[in-house]
Amino acid sequence: MDIDVKNLHPLEVRLLRHVDLHQDITAERIVRELEYKVGQCNQAFSWLSAKGYLVEKSRMSRVFYELTDLGREQQEKGTPAQRIFTFIKAEGAQALPELASALGLEKSDVGSAFGQLSKAGLAKMNGDNKAEAIADELDGEFLVSRNLLDKGLGGELEETQLSDSEKQAMAKMAKKRGASNAPFKVIEREEIVFILTDEGFAAKQAVLAANITGEELGLVTSEMLSTGSWKTGSFRPYGLNAPTSRLIPGRHNPYGNYLQWVKDKLCSLGFEEFDGSLVENEFWNGDALFMPQFHSARDIHDVYYVKDPVHAKAIEEPWLSQVAATHEDGWKTGSRGWRYSFDHEFTRRQVLRSQGTVLSARQLPKAKVPGKYFGVARCFRYDQVDATHGADFYQTEGIVLGNDVNLKTLLGLLKMFAEEIAGAEEVKYVPGYFPFTEPSIEVHIKHPVLGWFELGGSGIFRPEVTKALGIDVPVLAWGLGIDRMALMHLGLNDLRELFTPNIESVRTRRGN
């Protein structure tokens, strides 16, 4: 067998020299014994497998849970639920905003934690709309959570080592994405065991015979030139016959073209485009959309906070007063509101826009009736980047106002987006929950590789949203992930391909 060992990468050479036939070869072993980094190890496995020198023996997926900074804080101070229960047990009934202030917690965390206590029958709201304890002590899942936090200090927890009750509690405490907002981070590892093939063993023998160590030099540094050490070094050969990189002239970005195509299509259907700032305040990003300041509904948005300036100077009137009154007692909307004292300091806090719906909220006070509006908004939420998620993303956002619009009208719009703009052949509608719409609908499409995933949410704005912003007719609203629509339209399998500098590979896919 003719093996060109001189063109093997040093990572491949060192690995081949280190292993033998019938030995299990794992990333953990190579990292430990050869001091490779995980990325170097995986690269060597990939190259050697492509050459037929390694073959996969087995593969097993394992799930671990790692304590986050928030988890360490909760282990030291207690979870929000534990702290709230202890406080109201000792101090008596308290209003939720007062609990947030006394314990130094976010209002959304207080609302979420009190909801857990209430559901477990450990606390309730009394006649004065204050939280009070109705049990002597915490039990059940709250104690299990406490135990998990303590165990987490010792290192990663493997899912298979947890009891059924611990798994149930961990499901509520751990996140794969947005993990900074959870006590535990989910870590999924795929452990692959390789073995050397006969061809790989022959390559090993050829490497040893050629006395190639993997320590050969690949470049000359200024230090080597100044000391003269290059004269005695052994260098890797240059691949003079390797093909040169293809020179590609400038091209339009396919995703940029797609966004413009979507805008042109909607404008041709009579929609007017709106836009807004990337930096928003909590008022327009959530309060104007009837998302309570203390409620767990805020948890669906892992926002980025602006460090300087922390607060906006002022919020527009009369919208601030009307929205605040709607939160407190329903104002003139026919609602009872959320029954809490609206925080005028919190509402001015500045964030990066976390949802395109903020543009719809800003458009309502100046919208024409009837009217149709849309925007393509870049949004920001903390998230773990993968094939269908990004830390920043585009949404196509829109509203339709009029006395004659209804749910049937909305379903027709969603069908157009899914089939004509995304190019999906299989579409389904799923009931959803959003604090600002009722009814609420999610639209899902089926990708040929990624399978079913959510395209976005929609619904009919609640009166608490529209009336407080000066609108007294039905308003259809949607916020769809245009990045995901582009996957279907452009024939891609990974959101990250939309932003790759190698746009030539994207241009050759379907739809260009």
C-alpha positions in Angstrom: 0.0 0.0 0.0 1.4 3.4 -1.1 0.8 5.8 1.8 1.9 9.5 1.5 2.7 10.0 5.1 4.7 13.2 4.6 1.4 15.1 3.9 -0.2 13.9 7.1 -0.9 16.8 9.6 1.1 16.7 12.8 -2.1 16.1 14.8 -2.7 12.9 12.7 0.9 11.8 13.0 1.1 12.1 16.8 -2.3 10.3 17.2 -1.3 7.4 14.8 2.0 6.9 16.6 0.2 6.8 20.0 -2.6 4.2 19.3 -2.6 0.6 18.2 -4.9 -2.0 16.8 -8.0 -3.1 18.9 -7.6 -0.2 21.3 -10.5 2.1 22.1 -9.8 5.6 21.0 -11.8 8.3 22.6 -11.6 12.1 22.7 -11.2 11.9 26.5 -8.2 9.6 26.2 -6.5 11.6 23.5 -7.0 14.9 25.4 -5.6 13.3 28.5 -2.7 11.4 27.1 -1.6 13.7 24.2 -2.8 17.0 25.8 -4.8 17.8 22.7 -7.5 20.4 22.9 -11.0 19.0 22.2 -11.2 20.9 18.9 -7.8 19.5 17.8 -8.9 16.0 18.8 -12.1 16.2 16.8 -10.2 17.6 13.8 -7.7 14.7 13.9 -10.6 12.1 14.2 -12.3 13.8 11.2 -9.2 13.7 9.0 -8.2 10.2 9.8 -11.8 8.9 9.4 -12.0 10.5 6.0 -8.8 8.7 5.0 -10.1 5.4 6.2 -7.5 5.1 9.0 -10.1 5.2 11.8 -13.6 3.8 12.0 -16.4 4.4 14.5 -16.9 1.5 16.9 -19.8 2.9 19.1 -21.6 6.1 19.8 -23.5 7.1 23.0 -25.3 10.4 23.9 -25.0 11.6 27.5 -26.6 14.5 29.3 -25.0 16.5 32.1 -26.0 19.5 34.2 -23.6 22.1 35.2 -24.2 24.8 37.9 -24.3 28.4 36.4 -23.3 31.6 38.2 -27.0 32.1 39.0 -27.1 28.5 40.4 -24.1 29.2 42.7 -25.8 32.4 43.9 -29.1 30.4 44.6 -27.1 27.7 46.4 -25.7 30.4 48.7 -28.8 32.6 49.2 -31.6 30.2 48.3 -33.9 30.0 45.3 -36.4 32.9 44.8 -39.2 30.6 46.0 -37.3 29.6 49.1 -36.4 33.2 49.9 -40.0 34.5 49.4 -41.5 31.7 51.5 -39.0 32.3 54.3 -39.6 36.1 54.2 -43.4 36.0 54.2 -43.4 33.3 56.9 -41.3 35.5 59.1 -42.6 39.0 58.2 -46.2 38.3 57.3 -48.1 39.0 54.1 -46.4 41.2 51.5 -47.2 42.7 48.1 -45.2 41.2 45.2 -43.4 44.5 44.4 -42.5 44.9 48.1 -41.0 41.4 48.1 -38.9 42.2 45.0 -37.6 45.3 46.7 -36.9 43.7 50.1 -35.2 40.6 48.6 -33.3 42.4 45.8 -35.1 40.2 43.1 -36.4 41.1 39.7 -40.2 41.5 39.6 -40.5 38.8 37.0 -38.5 36.3 39.2 -40.8 37.1 42.2 -44.0 36.6 40.1 -42.7 33.3 38.7 -41.5 32.0 42.1 -44.8 33.0 43.8 -46.6 31.1 41.1 -44.7 28.0 42.0 -45.5 28.4 45.7 -49.2 29.0 44.9 -49.5 26.0 42.6 -47.9 23.8 45.3 -50.4 25.0 47.9 -47.7 26.7 50.0 -48.8 30.3 49.6 -51.7 32.4 48.3 -52.9 35.9 47.6 -55.1 37.2 50.4 -57.9 39.7 50.2 -55.5 42.6 50.3 -53.7 41.3 47.2 -50.7 40.3 49.2 -48.7 37.1 49.3 -49.0 35.0 52.5 -47.7 31.6 53.5 -50.3 28.9 54.1 -48.0 26.0 55.0 -45.6 25.5 57.9 -42.5 24.7 55.8 -41.4 24.0 52.2 -41.6 20.4 51.0 -41.5 18.3 47.9 -39.9 19.7 44.8 -38.5 22.7 46.6 -36.4 20.5 48.9 -35.3 18.5 45.9 -34.2 21.7 44.1 -32.2 22.7 47.2 -30.5 19.3 47.2 -29.6 19.6 43.5 -28.0 23.0 44.0 -25.9 21.5 46.8 -24.9 18.5 44.7 -24.1 20.8 41.8 -21.2 22.4 43.8 -19.4 19.1 43.5 -19.2 19.2 39.7 -21.3 18.1 36.7 -24.4 16.0 37.4 -25.1 13.2 35.0 -28.8 12.7 34.1 -28.6 8.9 34.5 -27.4 9.4 38.1 -30.5 11.4 39.1 -33.6 10.0 40.7 -37.0 10.5 39.0 -37.9 13.3 41.4 -34.6 15.0 40.7 -35.1 14.7 37.0 -38.5 16.4 37.3 -37.1 19.2 39.3 -34.1 19.6 37.1 -36.3 19.9 34.0 -37.5 23.2 35.5 -34.1 24.4 36.6 -32.0 23.7 33.6 -31.8 25.3 30.1 -29.8 24.4 27.0 -30.2 27.8 25.6 -30.3 31.0 27.6 -28.6 29.2 30.4 -27.4 32.4 32.2 -31.1 32.8 33.3 -31.2 29.3 34.8 -29.5 27.6 37.8 -28.2 24.8 35.6 -26.9 24.6 32.1 -27.7 21.5 30.0 -24.6 19.9 28.4 -25.1 17.2 25.8 -22.1 15.1 24.9 -21.9 12.5 22.3 -19.2 10.0 23.2 -17.8 8.3 20.1 -15.3 5.4 20.4 -13.0 4.8 17.4 -10.7 2.0 16.5 -7.7 1.8 14.2 -8.4 0.1 10.8 -5.9 -2.2 9.0 -5.2 0.7 6.7 -4.6 2.9 9.7 -2.2 0.4 11.2 -0.3 0.4 7.9 -0.2 4.2 8.0 1.2 4.0 11.6 4.0 1.6 10.4 4.8 3.9 7.5 5.0 6.9 9.8 7.4 5.1 12.2 9.5 3.8 9.2 9.8 7.4 7.8 10.8 8.6 11.3 8.1 11.3 11.2 7.3 12.5 14.7 4.6 15.1 14.3 6.9 17.7 15.8 8.1 18.9 12.4 8.0 22.7 11.8 5.3 24.2 9.7 6.6 27.8 9.6 9.6 30.0 10.2 9.2 32.6 13.0 11.2 35.8 13.6 12.6 34.2 16.7 13.9 31.2 14.7 15.5 33.5 12.2 17.2 35.6 14.9 18.5 32.6 16.8 19.3 30.5 13.7 17.4 27.5 15.2 15.6 26.9 11.8 18.9 25.5 10.4 18.7 22.4 12.5 14.9 22.0 12.5 12.9 19.4 10.5 10.2 21.0 8.3 6.9 19.7 6.9 6.9 19.5 3.1 5.0 22.1 1.2 2.1 20.9 -1.0 3.2 22.6 -4.2 0.6 20.7 -6.2 -2.3 21.8 -4.0 -5.0 23.7 -6.0 -5.1 27.5 -5.4 -8.2 29.1 -3.9 -10.9 30.1 -6.4 -11.1 33.8 -6.9 -14.7 34.9 -6.7 -15.8 38.5 -7.6 -18.2 40.5 -5.5 -21.8 39.1 -5.1 -25.0 40.2 -3.5 -25.6 38.4 -0.3 -28.4 35.9 -0.9 -30.0 36.6 2.4 -30.0 40.3 1.8 -31.6 39.7 -1.5 -34.3 37.6 0.2 -35.1 40.2 2.8 -35.5 42.8 0.0 -37.7 40.4 -1.9 -40.0 39.9 1.1 -40.3 43.6 1.6 -41.2 44.1 -2.1 -43.8 41.4 -1.9 -45.5 42.9 1.1 -45.4 46.4 -0.3 -47.0 45.1 -3.5 -49.9 43.7 -1.3 -50.6 47.2 0.1 -48.6 47.0 3.4 -46.7 50.0 4.6 -43.3 49.4 6.1 -42.3 50.6 9.6 -39.0 50.5 11.5 -37.5 51.5 14.8 -34.4 51.7 17.0 -32.4 48.7 18.2 -32.3 50.1 21.7 -35.7 50.2 23.3 -37.1 50.7 26.8 -39.1 48.2 28.9 -42.2 50.3 28.3 -42.5 49.6 24.6 -40.6 46.3 24.7 -43.1 44.8 27.2 -45.3 47.1 29.3 -47.2 48.5 26.3 -47.9 44.9 25.2 -49.6 44.2 28.6 -46.7 42.0 29.8 -46.8 42.5 33.6 -43.6 43.8 35.1 -43.5 41.1 37.9 -44.9 38.1 35.9 -43.1 35.0 34.6 -44.3 36.0 31.1 -41.2 38.2 31.0 -39.1 35.0 31.2 -39.7 34.2 27.6 -37.4 37.1 26.7 -33.8 36.8 27.8 -33.0 40.4 27.1 -29.7 42.3 26.9 -29.6 45.3 29.2 -28.0 48.6 28.1 -25.2 49.6 30.5 -25.1 53.4 29.7 -27.5 55.1 29.9 -29.5 52.6 32.0 -32.7 54.5 31.7 -34.5 56.5 29.0 -35.2 60.1 29.9 -39.0 59.9 29.5 -41.9 57.9 28.1 -44.4 59.4 25.7 -47.7 60.6 27.1 -50.6 60.0 27.3 -49.5 56.4 26.5 -47.4 56.0 29.7 -50.3 57.0 32.0 -52.9 54.9 30.1 -50.7 51.8 29.9 -49.8 52.2 33.6 -53.5 52.5 34.6 -54.3 49.5 32.4 -51.8 47.4 34.3 -53.0 48.6 37.7 -56.8 48.4 37.3 -57.7 47.9 33.6 -58.3 51.6 32.9 -61.1 51.9 30.4 -60.5 48.6 28.6 -63.1 46.5 30.5 -60.3 44.5 32.2 -59.3 44.3 35.9 -55.7 44.8 34.9 -52.9 43.0 36.7 -53.7 44.5 40.1 -50.2 45.8 41.1 -48.5 49.2 41.5 -46.9 50.1 38.1 -43.1 50.8 38.4 -42.3 54.0 36.6 -38.6 53.5 37.2 -38.5 50.0 35.7 -40.5 51.0 32.6 -37.7 53.4 31.6 -34.9 50.8 31.7 -33.2 50.4 28.4 -32.7 47.1 26.6 -31.8 45.8 23.2 -35.1 45.1 21.3 -36.0 41.5 22.1 -39.1 41.1 19.8 -40.4 42.7 16.7 -43.7 43.3 18.3 -42.3 46.5 19.9 -42.6 48.1 16.4 -46.2 47.2 16.2 -46.8 48.7 19.6 -45.1 52.0 18.6 -47.1 52.0 15.3 -50.6 51.7 17.0 -50.9 55.3 18.2 -50.2 56.7 14.7 -51.8 53.9 12.6 -54.6 54.5 10.1 -57.8 52.5 10.3 -58.1 50.4 8.2 -54.4 49.9 7.7 -51.8 47.3 7.0 -48.2 47.6 8.3 -45.1 45.4 8.4 -41.5 45.6 9.4 -38.3 43.5 9.2 -36.7 43.9 12.7 -33.4 42.6 14.0 -34.0 41.3 17.6 -31.6 40.3 20.4 -32.1 37.6 23.0 -29.5 35.6 24.9 -29.5 32.1 23.3 -27.2 29.2 22.5 -26.4 29.3 18.8 -27.3 26.2 16.8 -28.9 25.2 13.5 -32.3 26.9 14.3 -31.3 29.5 17.0 -29.2 32.7 17.1 -28.3 35.3 19.7 -29.6 37.9 17.3 -32.2 37.3 14.6 -34.6 38.9 12.2 -38.4 38.8 12.6 -41.0 40.0 10.1 -43.5 41.8 12.2 -46.9 43.2 11.2 -50.4 44.3 12.1 -53.7 44.7 10.2 -56.3 47.0 11.6 -60.0 47.2 10.7 -63.5 46.5 11.8 -63.8 43.6 9.4 -60.6 41.6 10.2 -60.9 38.4 12.2 -59.2 35.0 12.9 -60.0 33.8 9.4 -58.1 36.8 7.9 -55.1 36.0 10.2 -55.0 32.4 9.1 -54.9 33.4 5.5 -52.0 35.7 6.1 -50.1 33.0 7.9 -50.7 30.6 5.1 -49.3 33.1 2.7 -46.1 33.5 4.8 -45.6 29.8 5.2 -46.3 28.7 1.6 -45.5 31.7 -0.6 -42.7 33.4 1.3 -41.1 30.5 3.1 -41.9 28.0 0.4 -43.1 25.3 2.9 -45.2 22.4 1.6 -46.4 21.2 5.0 -47.9 23.7 7.5 -49.8 23.4 10.7 -51.3 25.8 13.3 -50.9 25.2 17.0 -52.6 27.1 19.9 -50.1 29.3 21.7 -49.8 31.7 24.5 -48.6 35.3 24.3 -49.5 37.9 26.9 -50.6 40.5 24.4 -52.9 38.4 22.0 -56.1 36.3 22.4 -56.5 34.0 20.7 -52.8 33.2 20.1 -51.6 30.9 17.3 -48.2 29.4 16.4 -47.5 28.5 12.9 -45.1 25.5 12.3 -43.5 24.3 9.0 -41.7 21.1 8.1 -38.1 21.4 6.9 -36.9 18.5 4.8 -33.8 18.0 7.0 -34.6 19.8 10.3 -38.1 18.5 10.6 -41.0 20.5 12.2 -40.1 23.8 13.8 -41.9 26.9 14.9 -42.0 29.7 12.4 -43.4 32.3 14.8 -46.4 33.5 16.8 -49.5 35.5 16.0 -52.9 36.4 17.3 -55.4 39.3 17.8 -54.2 42.0 20.1 -56.0 42.2 23.5 -58.1 45.4 24.2 -55.6 46.1 27.0 -53.0 46.7 24.3 -55.0 48.5 21.7 -57.3 50.7 23.7 -54.4 52.0 25.9 -52.6 53.0 22.7 -55.6 54.7 21.1 -57.1 52.0 18.9 -60.6 50.7 19.2 -60.9 48.2 16.4 -59.6 44.6 16.1 -55.9 44.3 15.3 -54.3 41.2 13.8 -50.6 40.8 14.8 -47.8 38.4 13.9 -44.1 38.0 14.5 -42.4 35.4 12.4 -38.8 34.3 12.2 -37.8 35.4 8.8 -34.4 33.7 9.3 -36.2 30.4 9.4 -38.3 31.2 6.4 -35.1 31.9 4.5 -33.8 28.4 5.4 -36.7 26.9 3.4 -36.6 29.4 0.6 -32.8 29.2 0.0 -32.6 25.4 0.6 -30.3 25.6 3.6 -30.1 23.4 6.7 -28.5 25.8 9.2 -29.2 29.4 10.2 -25.5 30.1 10.4 -25.2 29.6 6.7 -27.2 32.8 6.2 -24.3 34.8 7.6 -21.4 32.9 6.2 -18.7 34.8 4.2 -18.7 31.9 1.7 -21.8 33.2 -0.1 -21.0 31.3 -3.2 -22.1 28.0 -1.6 -25.3 29.6 -0.5 -26.0 31.1 -4.0 -25.9 27.7 -5.6 -28.8 26.3 -3.5 -32.4 26.3 -4.4 -34.1 29.6 -4.8 -31.2 31.7 -6.2 
